């Protein structure tokens, strides 16, 4: 039984050395449990969204919008009487 207690202590200490501090909220977190795409910077997706204004996953899926009427030739200016 004593050996098992020592093993869990060793796992806890290893986990503590891996803890980082979130750039936004400054709370300690374990990077493997972060829901953010930037796991080494933010503790959660909410901190990532709050700090950047967008998520990295959303940025990867963004598409460039074509301007309306891009296939048409520019119209001539109209004179005002």
DAFEN-V936165 format. One record per residue. N is the residue number from 1. OMEGA is omega as a letter, one per 30 degrees, with the letter a starting at -180 (none if undefined). BURIAL is b if it has 16 or more other ideal C-beta (glycine too) atoms within 10 Angstrom, else e. Layout:
# DAFEN-V936165
n	omega	burial
N	OMEGA	BURIAL
N	OMEGA	BURIAL
This chain:
# DAFEN-V936165
n	omega	burial
1	a	e
2	l	e
3	a	e
4	l	e
5	l	e
6	l	e
7	l	e
8	l	e
9	l	e
10	l	e
11	a	e
12	l	e
13	l	e
14	l	e
15	a	e
16	l	e
17	a	e
18	a	e
19	l	e
20	l	b
21	a	e
22	l	b
23	a	e
24	a	b
25	l	e
26	l	e
27	l	e
28	l	e
29	l	b
30	a	e
31	a	e
32	l	e
33	a	e
34	l	b
35	a	e
36	l	b
37	l	e
38	a	e
39	a	b
40	a	e
41	a	b
42	a	b
43	a	b
44	l	b
45	a	b
46	l	e
47	l	b
48	l	b
49	a	e
50	a	e
51	a	b
52	a	b
53	l	e
54	l	e
55	l	b
56	l	e
57	l	e
58	l	e
59	l	e
60	a	e
61	l	e
62	l	e
63	l	e
64	l	e
65	l	e
66	l	e
67	a	e
68	l	e
69	a	e
70	a	e
71	l	e
72	l	e
73	l	e
74	a	e
75	l	e
76	l	e
77	a	e
78	l	e
79	l	e
80	l	e
81	none	e
